Amino acid sequence: MSVCLLQLSDPHLLADPQGRHRGVAARPALQQALSQGLAQCPKPPDLLLISGDLCQDESWLGYVALRDLLQGLPLPVALLPGNHDHPQLLRSCLGRSAHVAPALISIGDWQLLLLDSHCAGQTRGRLAPTQLQWADAQLQSGTGPVVVAVHHPLDHFDPATDWFERLAQSRRLKLALAGHIHQHRQTSCAGVALLGCPSTLAQFTATQPCPLGRADDPGGRWLELQPDGSWRDALLRWSA
């Protein structure tokens, strides 16, 4: 049977409950995204992925707010650190209630490989050599199709694509999901599709046309993964 994912991204929460980022109240925006995203999924998702920049001020109270917002959801949650995150605080606060990158999750016939591209003090992403070795080992040793989830898209990495081309040598890798760019985007590398996700908060200038014609609205992405390694997706948008 197929399995479904709901991807949300870049909520930029703050310790202040009324805190605003880019002119938008961050907590209500994520609350709306959770409600609208789940309601708009063509099929109920089996897992929620939030792909980084979880807490703009990298505060303990920001991660507590995220934990409170996710508490009681009827599905497991996977979280990625972004450049606007504190990975140690994230794991301390949410490590018992969510899957936090780096991690490998089995979901139906697929495996979801969560990677941590956070690099302290840097906007661009980077994977430590030890993490890349671990990821490579997971692809070589397991079975079934794999989707990689990482905060930074490939053009926001240093170096850009070497690490991904290495992982893509495994024919198990079928799809990669990213955040960071606050927009829908679909490209490819080494024959693998790369999907960028809108933000739940505010959008950057689109580099590709929005399929729904709503590039300025918050949004997310729904994906259905088939046992044979094929997949389909639907872009989700809602009014701010």
N, CA, C and O of each residue as an XYZ file, in Angstrom:
960
protein
N       0.837     -1.199      0.000
C       0.000      0.000      0.000
C       0.869      1.245      0.000
O       1.996      1.221      0.496
N       0.352      2.325     -0.552
C       1.082      3.583     -0.568
C       1.081      4.212      0.830
O       0.258      3.879      1.682
N       2.036      5.137      1.036
C       2.085      5.937      2.263
C       2.127      7.403      1.859
O       2.596      7.743      0.773
N       1.632      8.269      2.739
C       1.509      9.697      2.421
C       2.239     10.552      3.451
O       2.250     10.238      4.641
N       2.845     11.629      2.980
C       3.547     12.598      3.823
C       2.938     13.976      3.629
O       2.507     14.324      2.529
N       2.904     14.754      4.693
C       2.621     16.179      4.615
C       3.894     16.920      4.981
O       4.415     16.752      6.084
N       4.402     17.745      4.060
C       5.577     18.564      4.331
C       5.166     20.005      4.567
O       4.493     20.615      3.736
N       5.578     20.545      5.710
C       5.509     21.973      6.007
C       6.936     22.451      6.224
O       7.832     21.632      6.431
N       7.167     23.764      6.182
C       8.548     24.221      6.269
C       8.639     25.654      6.758
O       7.724     26.458      6.579
N       9.774     25.950      7.383
C      10.194     27.313      7.710
C       9.148     28.117      8.476
O       8.721     29.172      8.006
N       8.722     27.631      9.668
C       7.755     28.400     10.453
C       8.367     29.564     11.222
O       7.651     30.503     11.569
N       9.684     29.533     11.502
C      10.393     30.641     12.149
C       9.701     31.084     13.447
O       9.419     32.267     13.640
N       9.435     30.122     14.323
C       8.809     30.452     15.607
C       9.736     31.296     16.477
O      10.948     31.338     16.265
N       9.136     31.969     17.464
C       9.864     32.831     18.387
C       9.429     32.529     19.815
O       8.347     31.988     20.040
N      10.280     32.884     20.780
C       9.932     32.687     22.184
C       8.692     33.493     22.562
O       7.851     33.013     23.323
N       8.574     34.694     22.046
C       7.437     35.565     22.332
C       6.177     34.999     21.661
O       6.167     34.833     20.442
N       5.121     34.699     22.422
C       3.901     34.156     21.810
C       3.302     35.067     20.745
O       2.637     34.591     19.824
N       3.534     36.383     20.865
C       3.045     37.327     19.854
C       4.121     37.702     18.842
O       3.945     38.623     18.045
N       5.226     36.984     18.883
C       6.362     37.323     18.038
C       6.036     37.270     16.551
O       5.301     36.398     16.088
N       6.601     38.225     15.813
C       6.375     38.317     14.377
C       7.711     38.239     13.654
O       8.719     38.762     14.129
N       7.706     37.587     12.511
C       8.889     37.523     11.654
C       8.439     37.841     10.241
O       7.453     37.283      9.759
N       9.156     38.732      9.577
C       8.759     39.209      8.249
C       7.323     39.736      8.253
O       6.586     39.608      7.275
N       6.953     40.339      9.398
C       5.654     40.969      9.519
C       4.500     40.037      9.792
O       3.348     40.471      9.793
N       4.780     38.753     10.026
C       3.733     37.753     10.221
C       3.856     37.158     11.622
O       4.959     36.847     12.071
N       2.721     37.000     12.314
C       2.710     36.349     13.622
C       2.996     34.865     13.409
O       2.210     34.161     12.776
N       4.133     34.390     13.945
C       4.648     33.070     13.573
C       3.810     31.914     14.128
O       3.521     30.959     13.407
N       3.421     31.995     15.394
C       2.686     30.860     15.983
C       1.311     30.668     15.346
O       0.972     29.545     14.973
N       0.503     31.731     15.209
C      -0.781     31.531     14.530
C      -0.617     31.025     13.097
O      -1.454     30.266     12.609
N       0.462     31.441     12.416
C       0.684     30.980     11.051
C       0.924     29.480     11.010
O       0.428     28.796     10.114
N       1.688     28.959     11.981
C       1.919     27.516     12.012
C       0.662     26.775     12.441
O       0.365     25.703     11.913
N      -0.075     27.330     13.385
C      -1.349     26.708     13.760
C      -2.269     26.578     12.550
O      -2.878     25.530     12.336
N      -2.367     27.646     11.762
C      -3.200     27.614     10.562
C      -2.664     26.598      9.561
O      -3.440     25.888      8.921
N      -1.345     26.525      9.423
C      -0.750     25.580      8.481
C      -1.058     24.135      8.875
O      -1.359     23.307      8.015
N      -0.985     23.836     10.152
C      -1.305     22.479     10.599
C      -2.763     22.148     10.298
O      -3.072     21.047      9.841
N      -3.655     23.099     10.554
C      -5.065     22.868     10.310
C      -5.370     22.757      8.819
O      -6.011     21.801      8.382
N      -4.909     23.739      8.038
C      -5.195     23.770      6.612
C      -4.472     22.651      5.864
O      -5.033     22.019      4.969
N      -3.216     22.419      6.248
C      -2.455     21.379      5.578
C      -3.095     20.010      5.730
O      -3.233     19.277      4.751
N      -3.486     19.659      6.942
C      -4.124     18.364      7.170
C      -5.478     18.294      6.467
O      -5.852     17.246      5.941
N      -6.211     19.407      6.455
C      -7.533     19.408      5.833
C      -7.454     19.292      4.315
O      -8.352     18.724      3.694
N      -6.388     19.824      3.707
C      -6.293     19.846      2.252
C      -5.627     18.611      1.651
O      -5.644     18.442      0.432
N      -5.050     17.759      2.465
C      -4.386     16.570      1.927
C      -5.398     15.691      1.181
O      -6.461     15.394      1.725
N      -5.092     15.272     -0.044
C      -6.013     14.395     -0.772
C      -6.286     13.077     -0.053
O      -7.379     12.521     -0.157
N      -5.284     12.581      0.678
C      -5.440     11.418      1.538
C      -4.788     11.752      2.874
O      -3.842     12.538      2.903
N      -5.258     11.184      3.976
C      -4.645     11.483      5.273
C      -3.167     11.104      5.286
O      -2.812     10.004      4.862
N      -2.308     11.987      5.760
C      -0.882     11.670      5.787
C      -0.544     10.683      6.904
O      -1.201     10.632      7.944
N       0.506      9.904      6.648
C       1.014      8.958      7.645
C       2.134      9.563      8.468
O       2.528      9.001      9.490
N       2.658     10.718      8.028
C       3.754     11.376      8.746
C       3.770     12.846      8.369
O       3.489     13.205      7.225
N       4.099     13.694      9.334
C       4.300     15.130      9.117
C       5.792     15.425      9.148
O       6.473     15.081     10.113
N       6.305     16.065      8.092
C       7.690     16.520      8.024
C       7.697     18.041      8.059
O       7.025     18.687      7.254
N       8.457     18.616      8.992
C       8.677     20.073      9.009
C      10.160     20.283      8.734
O      11.020     19.906      9.531
N      10.438     20.899      7.575
C      11.793     20.837      7.029
C      12.648     22.067      7.337
O      13.206     22.689      6.434
N      12.742     22.409      8.628
C      13.771     23.330      9.074
C      13.355     24.776      9.254
O      12.236     25.174      8.931
N      14.309     25.560      9.792
C      14.065     26.923     10.257
C      12.824     26.926     11.147
O      11.853     27.645     10.910
N      12.901     26.099     12.167
C      11.782     25.904     13.089
C      11.665     27.063     14.065
O      10.557     27.474     14.411
N      12.806     27.599     14.516
C      12.805     28.594     15.595
C      13.774     29.721     15.249
O      14.989     29.556     15.359
N      13.241     30.854     14.834
C      14.051     31.961     14.347
C      15.047     32.457     15.384
O      16.196     32.746     15.050
N      14.614     32.558     16.652
C      15.531     33.075     17.678
C      16.290     31.966     18.406
O      16.994     32.228     19.381
N      16.145     30.720     17.928
C      16.914     29.578     18.439
C      16.785     29.454     19.962
O      17.764     29.177     20.654
N      15.576     29.661     20.470
C      15.339     29.712     21.915
C      14.655     28.449     22.414
O      13.927     27.786     21.675
N      14.899     28.126     23.678
C      14.227     26.990     24.309
C      12.711     27.166     24.279
O      11.976     26.222     23.990
N      12.246     28.387     24.582
C      10.800     28.629     24.610
C      10.185     28.502     23.216
O       9.024     28.116     23.083
N      10.950     28.822     22.189
C      10.458     28.623     20.837
C      10.234     27.154     20.532
O       9.242     26.791     19.898
N      11.160     26.301     20.984
C      10.993     24.859     20.757
C       9.894     24.282     21.648
O       9.214     23.335     21.252
N       9.716     24.837     22.835
C       8.589     24.424     23.678
C       7.271     24.748     22.978
O       6.337     23.947     23.000
N       7.201     25.927     22.359
C       5.985     26.295     21.625
C       5.728     25.316     20.485
O       4.587     24.921     20.248
N       6.789     24.924     19.780
C       6.632     23.951     18.701
C       6.147     22.615     19.260
O       5.251     21.994     18.689
N       6.721     22.180     20.351
C       6.297     20.920     20.983
C       4.823     20.988     21.373
O       4.082     20.021     21.192
N       4.403     22.128     21.906
C       2.997     22.267     22.316
C       2.063     22.237     21.109
O       0.983     21.650     21.175
N       2.475     22.869     20.002
C       1.640     22.892     18.808
C       1.509     21.500     18.184
O       0.478     21.172     17.596
N       2.553     20.692     18.317
C       2.542     19.358     17.706
C       1.914     18.306     18.609
O       1.531     17.230     18.149
N       1.811     18.625     19.902
C       1.281     17.654     20.854
C      -0.153     17.276     20.488
O      -0.986     18.141     20.214
N      -0.418     16.013     20.487
C      -1.766     15.547     20.217
C      -2.075     15.296     18.761
O      -3.172     14.834     18.445
N      -1.136     15.588     17.845
C      -1.380     15.269     16.439
C      -1.482     13.755     16.273
O      -0.741     13.017     16.921
N      -2.384     13.282     15.419
C      -2.607     11.846     15.301
C      -1.651     11.162     14.331
O      -2.033     10.192     13.677
N      -0.413     11.648     14.225
C       0.557     11.052     13.315
C       1.962     11.393     13.785
O       2.150     12.399     14.469
N       2.962     10.573     13.432
C       4.339     10.880     13.826
C       4.864     12.112     13.117
O       4.359     12.506     12.065
N       5.891     12.717     13.711
C       6.457     13.974     13.209
C       7.957     13.796     13.009
O       8.634     13.188     13.839
N       8.471     14.328     11.907
C       9.906     14.367     11.627
C      10.333     15.822     11.488
O       9.639     16.616     10.852
N      11.473     16.174     12.078
C      11.935     17.557     12.127
C      13.370     17.664     11.619
O      14.210     16.814     11.914
N      13.640     18.727     10.847
C      14.985     19.007     10.353
C      15.495     20.315     10.947
O      14.754     21.298     10.962
N      16.728     20.363     11.434
C      17.310     21.661     11.780
C      17.628     22.456     10.518
O      18.093     21.901      9.523
N      17.371     23.759     10.571
C      17.766     24.648      9.489
C      18.859     25.584      9.958
O      19.364     25.437     11.071
N      19.232     26.543      9.128
C      20.254     27.500      9.544
C      19.741     28.388     10.672
O      20.539     28.865     11.479
N      18.422     28.625     10.750
C      17.839     29.340     11.883
C      17.326     28.328     12.900
O      16.125     28.250     13.160
N      18.230     27.568     13.463
C      17.888     26.593     14.498
C      19.081     26.360     15.396
O      20.216     26.692     15.055
N      18.798     25.777     16.563
C      19.831     25.349     17.505
C      19.643     23.845     17.659
O      18.808     23.411     18.453
N      20.412     23.030     16.906
C      20.145     21.591     16.885
C      20.136     20.922     18.250
O      19.338     20.014     18.484
N      21.009     21.355     19.157
C      21.057     20.712     20.470
C      19.791     21.009     21.275
O      19.238     20.112     21.911
N      19.330     22.260     21.252
C      18.090     22.591     21.955
C      16.898     21.877     21.314
O      16.002     21.402     22.012
N      16.895     21.808     19.994
C      15.825     21.104     19.294
C      15.746     19.652     19.751
O      14.663     19.165     20.075
N      16.873     18.962     19.779
C      16.856     17.551     20.181
C      16.499     17.403     21.654
O      15.789     16.469     22.027
N      16.983     18.314     22.494
C      16.675     18.227     23.923
C      15.184     18.386     24.177
O      14.619     17.703     25.031
N      14.542     19.291     23.433
C      13.135     19.604     23.680
C      12.193     18.616     22.996
O      11.163     18.249     23.562
N      12.540     18.181     21.774
C      11.595     17.397     20.977
C      12.082     15.996     20.618
O      11.382     15.253     19.930
N      13.270     15.636     21.078
C      13.839     14.360     20.676
C      13.048     13.149     21.120
O      13.157     12.086     20.509
N      12.246     13.285     22.183
C      11.451     12.150     22.662
C      10.071     12.079     22.016
O       9.406     11.045     22.079
N       9.645     13.159     21.403
C       8.296     13.189     20.828
C       8.287     13.255     19.307
O       7.224     13.176     18.692
N       9.463     13.400     18.690
C       9.545     13.501     17.230
C      10.857     12.888     16.766
O      11.801     12.746     17.544
N      10.904     12.528     15.490
C      12.153     12.108     14.853
C      12.920     13.369     14.458
O      12.389     14.217     13.741
N      14.152     13.495     14.916
C      14.963     14.681     14.628
C      16.199     14.242     13.843
O      16.878     13.291     14.228
N      16.488     14.937     12.743
C      17.649     14.600     11.917
C      18.950     14.762     12.696
O      19.076     15.651     13.538
N      19.924     13.882     12.401
C      19.917     12.803     11.416
C      19.202     11.563     11.948
O      19.377     11.173     13.102
N      18.394     10.953     11.082
C      17.633      9.776     11.485
C      17.152      9.055     10.239
O      17.083      9.632      9.154
N      16.821      7.783     10.413
C      16.257      6.972      9.337
C      14.937      6.411      9.825
O      14.879      5.769     10.874
N      13.866      6.654      9.062
C      12.521      6.243      9.456
C      11.974      5.300      8.391
O      12.018      5.613      7.201
N      11.467      4.168      8.807
C      10.759      3.280      7.894
C       9.299      3.694      7.857
O       8.661      3.851      8.898
N       8.776      3.871      6.653
C       7.387      4.275      6.487
C       6.827      3.483      5.310
O       7.103      3.800      4.153
N       6.048      2.465      5.607
C       5.588      1.548      4.579
C       6.775      0.841      3.957
O       7.666      0.373      4.666
N       6.792      0.761      2.624
C       7.907      0.143      1.904
C       9.068      1.107      1.702
O      10.117      0.711      1.195
N       8.895      2.362      2.090
C       9.913      3.386      1.907
C      10.719      3.596      3.187
O      10.325      3.180      4.277
N      11.867      4.259      3.010
C      12.620      4.794      4.144
C      12.817      6.288      3.920
O      13.124      6.732      2.814
N      12.634      7.049      4.986
C      12.823      8.496      4.973
C      14.134      8.802      5.684
O      14.275      8.563      6.883
N      15.092      9.335      4.927
C      16.421      9.634      5.435
C      16.489     11.118      5.772
O      16.531     11.961      4.876
N      16.501     11.439      7.070
C      16.544     12.820      7.539
C      17.999     13.242      7.722
O      18.748     12.583      8.444
N      18.404     14.335      7.075
C      19.772     14.827      7.173
C      19.801     16.207      7.816
O      18.895     17.017      7.622
N      20.844     16.458      8.576
C      21.033     17.719      9.295
C      22.066     18.550      8.551
O      23.260     18.256      8.608
N      21.611     19.594      7.851
C      22.519     20.445      7.065
C      22.896     21.726      7.803
O      23.518     22.609      7.212
N      22.533     21.846      9.082
C      22.875     23.039      9.864
C      24.392     23.162      9.992
O      25.083     22.185     10.279
N      24.894     24.362      9.777
C      26.308     24.668      9.969
C      26.382     25.934     10.801
O      25.982     27.004     10.342
N      26.887     25.823     12.012
C      26.865     26.930     12.975
C      27.479     28.201     12.387
O      28.590     28.188     11.858
N      26.727     29.296     12.492
C      27.200     30.585     12.035
C      27.136     30.804     10.543
O      27.575     31.846     10.056
N      26.593     29.836      9.793
C      26.544     29.929      8.340
C      25.107     29.855      7.845
O      24.276     29.154      8.424
N      24.820     30.583      6.771
C      23.509     30.505      6.133
C      23.406     29.289      5.233
O      22.347     28.669      5.140
N      24.501     28.946      4.571
C      24.494     27.827      3.644
C      24.609     26.501      4.389
O      25.061     26.453      5.533
N      24.196     25.438      3.728
C      24.192     24.133      4.351
C      25.493     23.380      4.177
O      26.297     23.672      3.292
N      25.675     22.401      5.050
C      26.854     21.546      4.961
C      26.548     20.237      5.673
O      25.845     20.224      6.683
N      27.079     19.133      5.143
C      26.976     17.839      5.802
C      28.354     17.442      6.300
O      29.320     17.451      5.537
N      28.449     17.092      7.580
C      29.711     16.614      8.126
C      30.094     15.311      7.434
O      29.210     14.522      7.097
N      31.387     15.060      7.211
C      31.805     13.811      6.553
C      31.271     12.568      7.251
O      30.918     11.590      6.592
N      31.209     12.600      8.578
C      30.707     11.420      9.287
C      29.225     11.189      9.013
O      28.790     10.040      8.927
N      28.441     12.262      8.874
C      27.027     12.112      8.566
C      26.843     11.583      7.143
O      25.978     10.742      6.901
N      27.645     12.068      6.215
C      27.559     11.596      4.845
C      27.927     10.116      4.767
O      27.283      9.355      4.044
N      28.947      9.708      5.499
C      29.318      8.286      5.530
C      28.179      7.443      6.082
O      27.884      6.364      5.567
N      27.537      7.948      7.140
C      26.404      7.232      7.719
C      25.254      7.133      6.715
O      24.660      6.066      6.560
N      24.938      8.235      6.033
C      23.849      8.229      5.058
C      24.148      7.265      3.918
O      23.268      6.528      3.474
N      25.375      7.272      3.453
C      25.780      6.370      2.388
C      25.614      4.921      2.828
O      25.159      4.081      2.052
N      25.980      4.629      4.068
C      25.861      3.269      4.591
C      24.401      2.833      4.660
O      24.092      1.672      4.394
N      23.492      3.757      5.016
C      22.075      3.404      5.082
C      21.532      3.041      3.702
O      20.741      2.109      3.560
N      21.961      3.780      2.699
C      21.508      3.503      1.340
C      22.074      2.188      0.815
O      21.413      1.480      0.055
N      23.294      1.867      1.220
C      23.933      0.656      0.716
C      23.428     -0.601      1.411
O      23.426     -1.680      0.818
N      23.005     -0.471      2.647
C      22.705     -1.670      3.434
C      21.232     -2.052      3.447
O      20.904     -3.211      3.699
N      20.332     -1.098      3.180
C      18.910     -1.377      3.299
C      18.291     -1.841      1.995
O      18.980     -2.091      1.006
N      16.979     -1.949      2.023
C      16.216     -2.298      0.825
C      15.028     -1.354      0.707
O      14.622     -0.722      1.683
N      14.476     -1.266     -0.498
C      13.306     -0.426     -0.718
C      13.675      0.988     -1.108
O      14.817      1.404     -0.915
N      12.720      1.744     -1.659
C      12.971      3.117     -2.106
C      13.198      4.072     -0.933
O      12.709      3.852      0.175
N      13.950      5.134     -1.208
C      14.348      6.101     -0.180
C      14.015      7.514     -0.644
O      14.215      7.860     -1.809
N      13.505      8.325      0.278
C      13.365      9.762      0.069
C      14.249     10.470      1.092
O      14.179     10.182      2.287
N      15.072     11.389      0.623
C      15.946     12.193      1.482
C      15.238     13.497      1.813
O      14.634     14.117      0.937
N      15.309     13.916      3.069
C      14.781     15.210      3.500
C      15.900     15.997      4.160
O      16.550     15.502      5.081
N      16.128     17.220      3.697
C      17.202     18.068      4.202
C      16.749     19.519      4.066
O      16.030     19.853      3.125
N      17.154     20.369      4.980
C      16.656     21.752      4.958
C      17.085     22.508      3.712
O      16.254     23.133      3.053
N      18.368     22.462      3.380
C      18.891     23.279      2.285
C      18.756     22.560      0.947
O      19.109     21.384      0.851
N      18.254     23.237     -0.092
C      18.348     22.682     -1.438
C      19.802     22.675     -1.900
O      20.656     23.327     -1.299
N      20.074     21.934     -2.969
C      21.469     21.696     -3.360
C      22.232     22.975     -3.684
O      23.427     23.065     -3.402
N      21.558     23.975     -4.275
C      22.270     25.199     -4.645
C      22.565     26.093     -3.444
O      23.130     27.176     -3.602
N      22.189     25.650     -2.252
C      22.522     26.384     -1.027
C      23.483     25.586     -0.145
O      23.538     25.790      1.068
N      24.231     24.685     -0.758
C      25.232     23.880     -0.067
C      26.629     24.311     -0.472
O      26.832     24.838     -1.566
N      27.599     24.084      0.418
C      29.028     24.177      0.118
C      29.685     22.854      0.498
O      29.673     22.504      1.678
N      30.262     22.097     -0.446
C      30.115     22.253     -1.894
C      28.703     21.894     -2.331
O      27.940     21.314     -1.559
N      28.353     22.239     -3.572
C      26.957     22.210     -3.977
C      26.370     20.809     -4.096
O      25.469     20.465     -3.330
N      26.839     20.002     -5.013
C      26.125     18.766     -5.329
C      26.942     17.493     -5.136
O      26.411     16.400     -5.328
N      28.207     17.598     -4.764
C      29.041     16.396     -4.684
C      28.439     15.348     -3.775
O      28.406     14.167     -4.121
N      27.961     15.768     -2.616
C      27.437     14.802     -1.651
C      26.183     14.117     -2.186
O      25.984     12.922     -1.966
N      25.338     14.871     -2.887
C      24.096     14.287     -3.377
C      24.361     13.322     -4.525
O      23.732     12.267     -4.610
N      25.277     13.674     -5.395
C      25.624     12.770     -6.486
C      26.185     11.461     -5.951
O      25.962     10.397     -6.528
N      26.909     11.547     -4.850
C      27.418     10.321     -4.216
C      26.270      9.460     -3.726
O      26.253      8.255     -3.975
N      25.299     10.063     -3.025
C      24.171      9.284     -2.523
C      23.298      8.763     -3.663
O      22.741      7.668     -3.581
N      23.186      9.558     -4.727
C      22.322      9.170     -5.843
C      22.864      7.987     -6.629
O      22.153      7.433     -7.467
N      24.101      7.588     -6.380
C      24.631      6.387     -7.020
C      23.846      5.149     -6.599
O      23.813      4.147     -7.314
N      23.215      5.230     -5.432
C      22.311      4.163     -5.019
C      20.990      4.330     -5.752
O      20.363      5.387     -5.680
N      20.577      3.312     -6.441
C      19.314      3.389     -7.185
C      18.110      3.395     -6.252
O      16.976      3.555     -6.705
N      18.342      3.225     -4.980
C      17.247      3.291     -4.013
C      16.736      4.718     -3.844
O      15.567      4.910     -3.509
N      17.578      5.720     -4.066
C      17.197      7.116     -3.835
C      16.283      7.594     -4.965
O      16.703      7.667     -6.120
N      15.041      7.916     -4.629
C      14.030      8.271     -5.619
C      13.624      9.737     -5.590
O      13.098     10.244     -6.581
N      13.855     10.436     -4.472
C      13.257     11.756     -4.292
C      13.984     12.476     -3.168
O      14.444     11.844     -2.217
N      14.092     13.812     -3.272
C      14.668     14.635     -2.209
C      13.749     15.817     -1.931
O      13.244     16.455     -2.855
N      13.539     16.102     -0.653
C      12.678     17.191     -0.201
C      13.513     18.211      0.561
O      14.396     17.843      1.335
N      13.233     19.496      0.340
C      13.981     20.556      1.013
C      13.047     21.697      1.377
O      11.923     21.792      0.884
N      13.545     22.565      2.259
C      12.868     23.797      2.637
C      13.728     24.982      2.248
O      14.284     25.016      1.150
N      13.842     25.964      3.149
C      14.790     27.067      3.072
C      14.432     28.148      2.061
O      14.659     29.328      2.327
N      13.877     27.778      0.906
C      13.676     28.762     -0.167
C      12.301     29.429     -0.100
O      12.024     30.332     -0.889
N      11.430     29.002      0.829
C      10.117     29.636      1.016
C       9.331     29.699     -0.289
O       8.655     30.692     -0.556
N       9.411     28.653     -1.102
C       8.678     28.637     -2.370
C       8.601     27.214     -2.907
O       9.418     26.355     -2.573
N       7.605     26.991     -3.742
C       7.577     25.779     -4.565
C       8.727     25.812     -5.563
O       9.002     26.842     -6.178
N       9.398     24.665     -5.718
C      10.378     24.533     -6.794
C      10.564     23.055     -7.086
O      10.554     22.231     -6.171
N      10.735     22.714     -8.364
C      11.017     21.335     -8.738
C      12.152     21.318     -9.745
O      12.044     21.887    -10.832
N      13.248     20.653     -9.369
C      14.405     20.487    -10.242
C      14.828     19.026    -10.146
O      14.081     18.193     -9.632
N      16.026     18.713    -10.641
C      16.537     17.353    -10.527
C      18.052     17.377    -10.506
O      18.679     18.338    -10.952
N      18.628     16.314     -9.986
C      20.082     16.140     -9.962
C      20.361     14.650    -10.018
O      19.772     13.873     -9.266
N      21.254     14.250    -10.906
C      21.633     12.845    -11.043
C      20.418     11.945    -11.235
O      20.389     10.806    -10.771
N      19.416     12.483    -11.930
C      18.226     11.706    -12.225
C      17.222     11.607    -11.097
O      16.244     10.869    -11.209
N      17.445     12.344     -9.998
C      16.553     12.314     -8.842
C      15.807     13.648     -8.749
O      16.426     14.707     -8.852
N      14.501     13.608     -8.557
C      13.701     14.824     -8.429
C      13.980     15.509     -7.095
O      14.102     14.849     -6.063
N      14.081     16.840     -7.126
C      14.313     17.667     -5.945
C      13.138     18.621     -5.813
O      12.871     19.399     -6.729
N      12.432     18.574     -4.692
C      11.245     19.392     -4.482
C      11.476     20.391     -3.354
O      11.847     20.004     -2.246
N      11.259     21.676     -3.634
C      11.291     22.713     -2.622
C       9.887     23.004     -2.124
O       8.911     22.797     -2.846
N       9.782     23.484     -0.890
C       8.485     23.651     -0.232
C       8.235     25.111      0.134
O       9.164     25.804      0.551
N       7.008     25.591     -0.011
C       6.669     26.925      0.512
C       6.832     26.974      2.031
O       6.951     25.943      2.693
N       6.834     28.177      2.555
C       6.898     28.389      4.001
C       5.485     28.513      4.578
O       4.555     28.936      3.890
N       5.344     28.142      5.836
C       4.079     28.386      6.534
C       3.951     29.843      6.945
O       2.880     30.268      7.378
N       5.037     30.626      6.816
C       5.073     31.990      7.344
C       4.947     33.042      6.247
O       3.933     33.736      6.157
N       5.980     33.158      5.413
C       6.035     34.180      4.371
C       6.878     33.652      3.225
O       7.767     32.825      3.426
N       6.591     34.140      2.011
C       7.239     33.580      0.836
C       8.323     34.512      0.281
O       8.209     35.736      0.356
N       9.377     33.902     -0.277
C      10.373     34.638     -1.040
C       9.882     34.755     -2.497
O       8.903     34.120     -2.888
N      10.570     35.563     -3.271
C      10.216     35.722     -4.676
C      10.348     34.392     -5.403
O      11.379     33.725     -5.309
N       9.311     34.014     -6.122
C       9.300     32.723     -6.807
C      10.261     32.730     -7.995
O      10.350     33.713     -8.731
N      10.979     31.617     -8.169
C      11.842     31.436     -9.336
C      11.189     30.538    -10.375
O      11.665     30.457    -11.508
N      10.107     29.863    -10.006
C       9.309     29.063    -10.925
C       7.843     29.438    -10.720
O       7.459     29.812     -9.612
N       7.019     29.346    -11.763
C       5.597     29.643    -11.577
C       4.965     28.694    -10.564
O       5.240     27.494    -10.568
N       4.127     29.236     -9.707
C       3.377     28.402     -8.778
C       2.286     27.671     -9.561
O       1.502     28.322    -10.251
N       2.211     26.342     -9.478
C       1.174     25.614    -10.220
C      -0.240     26.051     -9.870
O      -1.163     25.891    -10.669
N      -0.408     26.605     -8.666
C      -1.734     27.052     -8.242
C      -1.940     28.543     -8.457
O      -3.017     29.065     -8.170
N      -0.919     29.236     -8.960
C      -1.031     30.674     -9.163
C      -1.121     31.464     -7.874
O      -1.718     32.540     -7.847
N      -0.525     30.934     -6.782
C      -0.636     31.585     -5.467
C       0.740     31.663     -4.799
O       0.905     31.225     -3.661
N       1.707     32.210     -5.496
C       3.087     32.200     -5.027
C       3.305     32.997     -3.748
O       4.308     32.789     -3.065
N       2.388     33.909     -3.406
C       2.563     34.742     -2.214
C       1.871     34.166     -0.976
O       2.014     34.707      0.121
N       1.133     33.086     -1.143
C       0.390     32.507     -0.017
C       1.215     31.444      0.701
O       2.046     30.777      0.084
N       0.985     31.285      2.015
C       1.635     30.179      2.715
C       1.177     28.843      2.146
O       0.127     28.752      1.509
N       1.976     27.812      2.383
C       1.607     26.525      1.812
C       2.454     25.388      2.318
O       3.241     25.541      3.252
N       2.281     24.243      1.688
C       3.008     23.029      2.021
C       2.930     22.082      0.838
O       2.568     22.480     -0.269
N       3.270     20.831      1.080
C       3.264     19.842      0.013
C       2.812     18.498      0.569
O       3.221     18.091      1.656
N       1.958     17.816     -0.195
C       1.512     16.470      0.130
C       2.130     15.507     -0.867
O       2.204     15.802     -2.059
N       2.579     14.347     -0.376
C       3.190     13.358     -1.249
C       2.611     11.984     -0.961
O       2.350     11.627      0.188
N       2.418     11.222     -2.029
C       2.017      9.828     -1.909
C       3.114      8.967     -2.521
O       3.481      9.146     -3.683
N       3.633      8.034     -1.732
C       4.755      7.188     -2.121
C       4.258      5.777     -2.364
O       3.651      5.169     -1.483
N       4.514      5.251     -3.559
C       4.048      3.923     -3.922
C       5.126      2.875     -3.649
O       6.316      3.188     -3.689
N       4.720      1.638     -3.373
C       5.712      0.585     -3.058
C       6.738      0.355     -4.157
O       7.849     -0.089     -3.868
N       6.395      0.646     -5.420
C       7.325      0.400     -6.523
C       8.342      1.518     -6.714
O       9.128      1.477     -7.661
N       8.341      2.520     -5.828
C       9.291      3.622     -5.916
C       8.778      4.832     -6.662
O       9.466      5.850     -6.720
N       7.586      4.752     -7.237
C       6.984      5.919     -7.879
C       6.302      6.796     -6.821
O       6.084      6.361     -5.690
N       5.977      8.010     -7.194
C       5.382      8.940     -6.243
C       4.578      9.996     -7.012
O       4.767     10.204     -8.211
N       3.696     10.638     -6.293
C       2.997     11.808     -6.821
C       2.873     12.823     -5.703
O       2.942     12.467     -4.527
N       2.690     14.087     -6.063
C       2.619     15.133     -5.055
C       1.545     16.138     -5.427
O       1.096     16.201     -6.572
N       1.147     16.915     -4.446
C       0.196     17.999     -4.649
C       0.672     19.200     -3.825
O       0.896     19.090     -2.620
N       0.822     20.327     -4.484
C       1.156     21.572     -3.798
C      -0.090     22.072     -3.088
O      -1.184     22.044     -3.650
N       0.074     22.533     -1.847
C      -1.034     23.051     -1.049
C      -0.811     24.538     -0.774
O       0.314     24.951     -0.491
N      -1.845     25.325     -0.853
C      -1.783     26.751     -0.500
C      -3.059     27.116      0.249
O      -4.108     26.498      0.064
N      -2.946     28.140      1.102
C      -4.117     28.661      1.820
C      -3.915     30.157      2.035
O      -2.803     30.671      1.918
N      -4.995     30.835      2.346
C      -4.942     32.279      2.538
C      -4.236     32.621      3.844
O      -4.399     31.927      4.848
N      -3.455     33.689      3.826
C      -2.735     34.120      5.025
C      -3.703     34.670      6.057
O      -3.283     35.084      7.137
